[in-house]
């Protein structure tokens, strides 16, 4: 292991729900009202990354609570002729704090590349947002035993020209593509192995001190049944939650799984 359990305790644990293309504004309000009392005593950072149309009501619904609101993407330009896109500055002024970038579904369905992820990441940082940068291998890449090569390349390109100081606002989400929306989950040991490798890559890029402080989430079908085991691993500092984030009780159970035993 690169780092021990004591160092893990010094990092911010973040459980972020990725709602994807789910919930109308009225449905979003209802779900957040369910979630709020269930996570009020959370010992971790709680984030809901909602569709664009839900952002305004989500920010209002969670005002004066411990729930932060995130978006699911942003453009790299501040403004311009980019029909259908949303800038980082627009999100920041609205009250958004986090933004997911480079999710595998964006890469698969909408042509995202490591270059565009890097540009979006830089724009988000410049606007004062906290990017959740997603990396992960496809099934055939894992079967070809090139997971580490894939992850290292993504990190180097996605974080190109991101300064050591800016890394304080970066979250990395490891999402094995073969485990997203499939019901398949990497074993806790598999997740730890790759998250540890991510931290070693960050150490190479930025040094041990910065690598030690970066929150690394696991984002491949974490749920209320497997969260405790995954979150118990040294280098798994949280989760980017898909389907389970749409059910208040399941999402709250994942949040609760971040509590140390003495709680």
C-alpha atoms as a printed R data frame, in Angstrom:
    type eleno elety resid chain resno       x      y       z
1   ATOM     1    CA   UNK     A     1   0.000  0.000   0.000
2   ATOM     2    CA   UNK     A     2   1.162  3.504  -0.771
3   ATOM     3    CA   UNK     A     3  -0.560  5.050   2.231
4   ATOM     4    CA   UNK     A     4  -1.834  3.752   5.548
5   ATOM     5    CA   UNK     A     5  -5.232  3.990   7.235
6   ATOM     6    CA   UNK     A     6  -4.192  7.028   9.267
7   ATOM     7    CA   UNK     A     7  -3.605  9.022   6.095
8   ATOM     8    CA   UNK     A     8  -6.984  7.876   4.764
9   ATOM     9    CA   UNK     A     9  -8.631  9.402   7.816
10  ATOM    10    CA   UNK     A    10  -7.156 12.781   6.914
11  ATOM    11    CA   UNK     A    11  -8.776 12.852   3.456
12  ATOM    12    CA   UNK     A    12 -12.289 14.090   2.748
13  ATOM    13    CA   UNK     A    13 -14.744 11.249   2.207
14  ATOM    14    CA   UNK     A    14 -17.254 12.165  -0.510
15  ATOM    15    CA   UNK     A    15 -20.403 10.279  -1.449
16  ATOM    16    CA   UNK     A    16 -21.837 11.794  -4.630
17  ATOM    17    CA   UNK     A    17 -25.024 10.676  -6.316
18  ATOM    18    CA   UNK     A    18 -24.999 10.777 -10.110
19  ATOM    19    CA   UNK     A    19 -28.680 10.986 -11.028
20  ATOM    20    CA   UNK     A    20 -27.896 10.790 -14.758
21  ATOM    21    CA   UNK     A    21 -30.975 11.562 -16.908
22  ATOM    22    CA   UNK     A    22 -33.507 10.896 -14.175
23  ATOM    23    CA   UNK     A    23 -36.034 12.936 -12.170
24  ATOM    24    CA   UNK     A    24 -38.131 15.884 -13.305
25  ATOM    25    CA   UNK     A    25 -37.910 19.007 -11.140
26  ATOM    26    CA   UNK     A    26 -40.907 17.960  -9.041
27  ATOM    27    CA   UNK     A    27 -39.529 14.450  -8.648
28  ATOM    28    CA   UNK     A    28 -36.116 15.855  -7.741
29  ATOM    29    CA   UNK     A    29 -37.631 17.993  -5.006
30  ATOM    30    CA   UNK     A    30 -39.456 14.995  -3.581
31  ATOM    31    CA   UNK     A    31 -36.338 12.821  -3.580
32  ATOM    32    CA   UNK     A    32 -34.188 15.477  -1.935
33  ATOM    33    CA   UNK     A    33 -36.815 16.006   0.750
34  ATOM    34    CA   UNK     A    34 -36.606 12.270   1.465
35  ATOM    35    CA   UNK     A    35 -32.811 12.278   1.528
36  ATOM    36    CA   UNK     A    36 -32.248 15.359   3.695
37  ATOM    37    CA   UNK     A    37 -33.244 13.959   7.107
38  ATOM    38    CA   UNK     A    38 -31.574 10.623   6.379
39  ATOM    39    CA   UNK     A    39 -28.131 12.158   5.830
40  ATOM    40    CA   UNK     A    40 -28.346 15.112   8.216
41  ATOM    41    CA   UNK     A    41 -25.768 13.572  10.565
42  ATOM    42    CA   UNK     A    42 -23.419 12.380   7.810
43  ATOM    43    CA   UNK     A    43 -19.738 12.147   8.673
44  ATOM    44    CA   UNK     A    44 -18.813 12.672   5.012
45  ATOM    45    CA   UNK     A    45 -19.438 15.183   2.236
46  ATOM    46    CA   UNK     A    46 -22.789 14.445   0.556
47  ATOM    47    CA   UNK     A    47 -23.323 15.565  -3.039
48  ATOM    48    CA   UNK     A    48 -26.240 15.224  -5.463
49  ATOM    49    CA   UNK     A    49 -25.268 15.638  -9.120
50  ATOM    50    CA   UNK     A    50 -28.565 16.299 -10.862
51  ATOM    51    CA   UNK     A    51 -29.726 17.067 -14.433
52  ATOM    52    CA   UNK     A    52 -29.410 20.669 -15.590
53  ATOM    53    CA   UNK     A    53 -33.148 21.349 -15.316
54  ATOM    54    CA   UNK     A    54 -33.100 20.266 -11.658
55  ATOM    55    CA   UNK     A    55 -30.143 22.380 -10.537
56  ATOM    56    CA   UNK     A    56 -32.081 25.458  -9.466
57  ATOM    57    CA   UNK     A    57 -34.679 23.613  -7.420
58  ATOM    58    CA   UNK     A    58 -32.015 21.280  -5.978
59  ATOM    59    CA   UNK     A    59 -29.967 24.223  -4.722
60  ATOM    60    CA   UNK     A    60 -33.062 25.770  -3.187
61  ATOM    61    CA   UNK     A    61 -34.230 22.477  -1.650
62  ATOM    62    CA   UNK     A    62 -30.852 21.843  -0.007
63  ATOM    63    CA   UNK     A    63 -30.200 25.387   1.204
64  ATOM    64    CA   UNK     A    64 -28.984 25.398   4.826
65  ATOM    65    CA   UNK     A    65 -28.383 21.642   4.722
66  ATOM    66    CA   UNK     A    66 -25.220 19.553   4.488
67  ATOM    67    CA   UNK     A    67 -25.996 18.423   0.913
68  ATOM    68    CA   UNK     A    68 -23.923 19.951  -1.889
69  ATOM    69    CA   UNK     A    69 -25.198 20.134  -5.458
70  ATOM    70    CA   UNK     A    70 -23.227 19.130  -8.541
71  ATOM    71    CA   UNK     A    71 -23.766 19.176 -12.300
72  ATOM    72    CA   UNK     A    72 -23.034 16.323 -14.685
73  ATOM    73    CA   UNK     A    73 -20.987 18.212 -17.261
74  ATOM    74    CA   UNK     A    74 -19.891 21.679 -18.392
75  ATOM    75    CA   UNK     A    75 -18.407 23.233 -21.528
76  ATOM    76    CA   UNK     A    76 -14.856 24.506 -21.716
77  ATOM    77    CA   UNK     A    77 -15.710 27.919 -23.168
78  ATOM    78    CA   UNK     A    78 -17.076 30.764 -21.060
79  ATOM    79    CA   UNK     A    79 -19.715 31.639 -23.678
80  ATOM    80    CA   UNK     A    80 -20.357 31.445 -27.406
81  ATOM    81    CA   UNK     A    81 -22.202 29.660 -30.186
82  ATOM    82    CA   UNK     A    82 -22.432 26.265 -28.487
83  ATOM    83    CA   UNK     A    83 -26.120 25.441 -28.675
84  ATOM    84    CA   UNK     A    84 -27.252 23.182 -25.870
85  ATOM    85    CA   UNK     A    85 -24.125 23.592 -23.748
86  ATOM    86    CA   UNK     A    86 -23.682 25.061 -20.251
87  ATOM    87    CA   UNK     A    87 -20.600 26.956 -19.092
88  ATOM    88    CA   UNK     A    88 -18.797 26.520 -15.797
89  ATOM    89    CA   UNK     A    89 -19.468 30.180 -14.953
90  ATOM    90    CA   UNK     A    90 -23.215 29.623 -15.384
91  ATOM    91    CA   UNK     A    91 -23.067 26.697 -12.964
92  ATOM    92    CA   UNK     A    92 -20.997 28.626 -10.438
93  ATOM    93    CA   UNK     A    93 -23.358 31.605 -10.403
94  ATOM    94    CA   UNK     A    94 -26.293 29.257  -9.915
95  ATOM    95    CA   UNK     A    95 -24.681 27.889  -6.748
96  ATOM    96    CA   UNK     A    96 -23.302 24.588  -8.044
97  ATOM    97    CA   UNK     A    97 -20.196 23.328  -6.214
98  ATOM    98    CA   UNK     A    98 -19.195 20.089  -7.987
99  ATOM    99    CA   UNK     A    99 -19.255 18.919 -11.609
100 ATOM   100    CA   UNK     A   100 -18.750 15.408 -13.001
101 ATOM   101    CA   UNK     A   101 -16.382 15.348 -15.979
102 ATOM   102    CA   UNK     A   102 -15.326 12.541 -18.282
103 ATOM   103    CA   UNK     A   103 -17.962 10.051 -17.188
104 ATOM   104    CA   UNK     A   104 -17.778  6.911 -19.307
105 ATOM   105    CA   UNK     A   105 -21.282  7.531 -20.655
106 ATOM   106    CA   UNK     A   106 -20.178 10.955 -21.885
107 ATOM   107    CA   UNK     A   107 -17.151  9.333 -23.506
108 ATOM   108    CA   UNK     A   108 -19.196  6.489 -25.010
109 ATOM   109    CA   UNK     A   109 -22.287  8.295 -26.253
110 ATOM   110    CA   UNK     A   110 -21.205 11.902 -26.770
111 ATOM   111    CA   UNK     A   111 -17.663 11.698 -28.099
112 ATOM   112    CA   UNK     A   112 -15.786 12.931 -25.032
113 ATOM   113    CA   UNK     A   113 -12.035 12.480 -25.298
114 ATOM   114    CA   UNK     A   114  -9.242 12.954 -22.812
115 ATOM   115    CA   UNK     A   115  -8.486 16.259 -24.543
116 ATOM   116    CA   UNK     A   116 -12.014 17.616 -24.062
117 ATOM   117    CA   UNK     A   117 -12.126 16.295 -20.490
118 ATOM   118    CA   UNK     A   118  -8.925 18.217 -19.800
119 ATOM   119    CA   UNK     A   119 -10.346 21.406 -21.302
120 ATOM   120    CA   UNK     A   120 -13.556 21.071 -19.294
121 ATOM   121    CA   UNK     A   121 -11.567 20.372 -16.132
122 ATOM   122    CA   UNK     A   122  -9.465 23.501 -16.578
123 ATOM   123    CA   UNK     A   123 -12.579 25.589 -17.244
124 ATOM   124    CA   UNK     A   124 -14.330 24.193 -14.175
125 ATOM   125    CA   UNK     A   125 -11.347 24.951 -11.956
126 ATOM   126    CA   UNK     A   126 -11.042 28.465 -13.344
127 ATOM   127    CA   UNK     A   127 -14.696 29.090 -12.482
128 ATOM   128    CA   UNK     A   128 -14.241 27.847  -8.922
129 ATOM   129    CA   UNK     A   129 -15.983 24.489  -9.321
130 ATOM   130    CA   UNK     A   130 -14.722 21.171  -7.960
131 ATOM   131    CA   UNK     A   131 -14.364 18.646 -10.792
132 ATOM   132    CA   UNK     A   132 -15.032 14.955 -10.224
133 ATOM   133    CA   UNK     A   133 -12.813 13.549 -12.972
134 ATOM   134    CA   UNK     A   134 -13.736 10.014 -14.053
135 ATOM   135    CA   UNK     A   135 -11.267  7.409 -15.271
136 ATOM   136    CA   UNK     A   136 -11.674  3.701 -15.912
137 ATOM   137    CA   UNK     A   137 -11.049  0.772 -18.202
138 ATOM   138    CA   UNK     A   138 -13.387 -1.173 -20.449
139 ATOM   139    CA   UNK     A   139 -13.851 -4.915 -19.968
140 ATOM   140    CA   UNK     A   140 -11.669 -5.893 -22.906
141 ATOM   141    CA   UNK     A   141  -8.906 -3.618 -21.647
142 ATOM   142    CA   UNK     A   142  -8.996 -5.361 -18.279
143 ATOM   143    CA   UNK     A   143  -8.990 -8.760 -19.987
144 ATOM   144    CA   UNK     A   144  -5.939 -7.653 -21.982
145 ATOM   145    CA   UNK     A   145  -4.195 -6.748 -18.706
146 ATOM   146    CA   UNK     A   146  -3.708 -3.101 -19.676
147 ATOM   147    CA   UNK     A   147  -5.830 -1.521 -16.919
148 ATOM   148    CA   UNK     A   148  -2.866  0.333 -15.449
149 ATOM   149    CA   UNK     A   149  -1.747  1.658 -18.825
150 ATOM   150    CA   UNK     A   150  -5.264  2.921 -19.579
151 ATOM   151    CA   UNK     A   151  -5.634  4.602 -16.184
152 ATOM   152    CA   UNK     A   152  -2.180  6.196 -16.299
153 ATOM   153    CA   UNK     A   153  -2.811  7.632 -19.759
154 ATOM   154    CA   UNK     A   154  -6.188  9.050 -18.771
155 ATOM   155    CA   UNK     A   155  -4.789 10.695 -15.655
156 ATOM   156    CA   UNK     A   156  -1.852 12.271 -17.479
157 ATOM   157    CA   UNK     A   157  -4.068 13.668 -20.247
158 ATOM   158    CA   UNK     A   158  -7.119 14.622 -18.181
159 ATOM   159    CA   UNK     A   159  -4.946 16.463 -15.644
160 ATOM   160    CA   UNK     A   160  -2.585 18.043 -18.179
161 ATOM   161    CA   UNK     A   161  -1.568 21.521 -16.998
162 ATOM   162    CA   UNK     A   162  -3.567 21.207 -13.770
163 ATOM   163    CA   UNK     A   163  -1.340 22.773 -11.137
164 ATOM   164    CA   UNK     A   164  -0.423 21.226  -7.798
165 ATOM   165    CA   UNK     A   165  -2.459 23.950  -6.076
166 ATOM   166    CA   UNK     A   166  -5.510 23.159  -8.219
167 ATOM   167    CA   UNK     A   167  -5.342 19.488  -7.230
168 ATOM   168    CA   UNK     A   168  -6.786 20.477  -3.836
169 ATOM   169    CA   UNK     A   169 -10.133 20.908  -5.615
170 ATOM   170    CA   UNK     A   170  -9.965 17.773  -7.784
171 ATOM   171    CA   UNK     A   171 -11.729 14.508  -7.000
172 ATOM   172    CA   UNK     A   172 -10.855 11.385  -8.989
173 ATOM   173    CA   UNK     A   173 -13.559  8.776  -9.566
174 ATOM   174    CA   UNK     A   174 -12.441  5.306 -10.613
175 ATOM   175    CA   UNK     A   175 -15.266  3.759 -12.599
176 ATOM   176    CA   UNK     A   176 -14.512  0.470 -14.328
177 ATOM   177    CA   UNK     A   177 -16.676  0.848 -17.429
178 ATOM   178    CA   UNK     A   178 -17.707 -2.795 -17.291
179 ATOM   179    CA   UNK     A   179 -19.283 -2.225 -13.867
180 ATOM   180    CA   UNK     A   180 -21.415  0.837 -14.671
181 ATOM   181    CA   UNK     A   181 -25.122  0.183 -14.925
182 ATOM   182    CA   UNK     A   182 -24.465 -3.541 -15.371
183 ATOM   183    CA   UNK     A   183 -24.970 -4.663 -11.798
184 ATOM   184    CA   UNK     A   184 -21.404 -5.990 -11.875
185 ATOM   185    CA   UNK     A   185 -19.049 -4.588  -9.288
186 ATOM   186    CA   UNK     A   186 -15.314 -4.816  -8.970
187 ATOM   187    CA   UNK     A   187 -14.392 -6.727  -5.858
188 ATOM   188    CA   UNK     A   188 -13.205 -4.602  -2.984
189 ATOM   189    CA   UNK     A   189  -9.669 -5.847  -3.614
190 ATOM   190    CA   UNK     A   190  -9.887 -4.970  -7.327
191 ATOM   191    CA   UNK     A   191 -11.167 -1.494  -6.498
192 ATOM   192    CA   UNK     A   192  -8.420 -0.969  -3.932
193 ATOM   193    CA   UNK     A   193  -5.736 -2.169  -6.347
194 ATOM   194    CA   UNK     A   194  -6.692  0.375  -8.999
195 ATOM   195    CA   UNK     A   195  -7.374  3.214  -6.553
196 ATOM   196    CA   UNK     A   196  -3.939  2.597  -5.041
197 ATOM   197    CA   UNK     A   197  -2.442  2.675  -8.546
198 ATOM   198    CA   UNK     A   198  -4.230  5.983  -9.207
199 ATOM   199    CA   UNK     A   199  -2.659  7.414  -6.068
200 ATOM   200    CA   UNK     A   200   0.774  6.192  -7.145
201 ATOM   201    CA   UNK     A   201   0.258  7.911 -10.524
202 ATOM   202    CA   UNK     A   202  -0.687 11.115  -8.710
203 ATOM   203    CA   UNK     A   203   2.435 10.746  -6.589
204 ATOM   204    CA   UNK     A   204   4.521 10.571  -9.761
205 ATOM   205    CA   UNK     A   205   2.763 13.609 -11.224
206 ATOM   206    CA   UNK     A   206   2.474 15.784  -8.107
207 ATOM   207    CA   UNK     A   207   4.445 14.292  -5.244
208 ATOM   208    CA   UNK     A   208   3.491 12.300  -2.169
209 ATOM   209    CA   UNK     A   209   1.956 15.122  -0.137
210 ATOM   210    CA   UNK     A   210  -0.585 16.070  -2.811
211 ATOM   211    CA   UNK     A   211  -1.301 12.448  -3.759
212 ATOM   212    CA   UNK     A   212  -1.979 11.701  -0.102
213 ATOM   213    CA   UNK     A   213  -4.682 14.354   0.038
214 ATOM   214    CA   UNK     A   214  -6.689 13.610  -3.116
215 ATOM   215    CA   UNK     A   215 -10.076 11.981  -2.611
216 ATOM   216    CA   UNK     A   216 -10.484  8.927  -4.844
217 ATOM   217    CA   UNK     A   217 -14.012  7.592  -5.253
218 ATOM   218    CA   UNK     A   218 -15.136  4.219  -6.536
219 ATOM   219    CA   UNK     A   219 -17.875  4.542  -9.140
220 ATOM   220    CA   UNK     A   220 -18.884  1.129 -10.430
221 ATOM   221    CA   UNK     A   221 -22.250 -0.026  -9.064
222 ATOM   222    CA   UNK     A   222 -21.532  0.745  -5.419
223 ATOM   223    CA   UNK     A   223 -24.725  0.094  -3.464
224 ATOM   224    CA   UNK     A   224 -26.077 -0.270   0.045
225 ATOM   225    CA   UNK     A   225 -24.982 -3.915   0.174
226 ATOM   226    CA   UNK     A   226 -21.331 -3.577  -0.840
227 ATOM   227    CA   UNK     A   227 -20.525 -0.009   0.251
228 ATOM   228    CA   UNK     A   228 -19.085 -0.834   3.664
229 ATOM   229    CA   UNK     A   229 -16.562 -3.309   2.274
230 ATOM   230    CA   UNK     A   230 -15.511 -0.999  -0.563
231 ATOM   231    CA   UNK     A   231 -15.263  2.071   1.662
232 ATOM   232    CA   UNK     A   232 -13.211  0.108   4.166
233 ATOM   233    CA   UNK     A   233 -10.310 -0.072   1.730
234 ATOM   234    CA   UNK     A   234  -7.363  2.228   2.323
235 ATOM   235    CA   UNK     A   235  -7.497  4.103  -0.982
236 ATOM   236    CA   UNK     A   236 -11.272  4.175  -1.571
237 ATOM   237    CA   UNK     A   237 -12.345  7.517  -0.138
238 ATOM   238    CA   UNK     A   238 -15.957  7.619  -1.268
239 ATOM   239    CA   UNK     A   239 -18.337  6.697  -4.022
240 ATOM   240    CA   UNK     A   240 -19.870  8.071  -7.212
241 ATOM   241    CA   UNK     A   241 -23.260  6.427  -6.947
242 ATOM   242    CA   UNK     A   242 -25.570  5.740  -9.877
243 ATOM   243    CA   UNK     A   243 -28.810  3.817  -9.487
244 ATOM   244    CA   UNK     A   244 -28.695  3.612  -5.692
245 ATOM   245    CA   UNK     A   245 -28.632  7.424  -5.460
246 ATOM   246    CA   UNK     A   246 -32.204  7.503  -6.801
247 ATOM   247    CA   UNK     A   247 -33.553  5.631  -3.774
248 ATOM   248    CA   UNK     A   248 -33.336  7.701  -0.596
249 ATOM   249    CA   UNK     A   249 -32.926  4.785   1.817
250 ATOM   250    CA   UNK     A   250 -30.224  3.098  -0.280
251 ATOM   251    CA   UNK     A   251 -28.282  6.323  -0.772
252 ATOM   252    CA   UNK     A   252 -28.498  7.084   2.944
253 ATOM   253    CA   UNK     A   253 -27.232  3.601   3.746
254 ATOM   254    CA   UNK     A   254 -24.151  4.217   1.597
255 ATOM   255    CA   UNK     A   255 -23.558  7.534   3.359
256 ATOM   256    CA   UNK     A   256 -23.901  5.785   6.710
257 ATOM   257    CA   UNK     A   257 -21.347  3.189   5.648
258 ATOM   258    CA   UNK     A   258 -18.667  5.890   5.724
259 ATOM   259    CA   UNK     A   259 -18.912  6.210   9.496
260 ATOM   260    CA   UNK     A   260 -16.063  4.752  11.530
261 ATOM   261    CA   UNK     A   261 -17.056  1.952  13.857
262 ATOM   262    CA   UNK     A   262 -17.086  4.173  16.949
263 ATOM   263    CA   UNK     A   263 -19.947  6.187  15.541
